[in-house]
Amino acid sequence: MTDINEYDDVEDPAIDDDEAKAAEKGAADSDEVVSDTDVIEAETLTVTAKQKKRQALEDEVAAFLARGGRITEVPADDSVRE
């Protein structure tokens, strides 16, 4: 199951460097006070962070299925859309 995904499994350190440089430049240009919460939230939005979360979720699903777990798809309820 972990073989099928829509993104590269190869981590690109250049992305991290570019993101860090852009963040530093943006921080240097701004007089606005940024809270620690804002920084933590911004760090979770990076491409690399999202790839890591996707991979972790894929690994958890694979482990769940390997233990005999089943995923049941529930059909959409059309009455909710009205």
Order of alpha helices (4+ residues) and beta strands (2+ residues): alpha-alpha-alpha
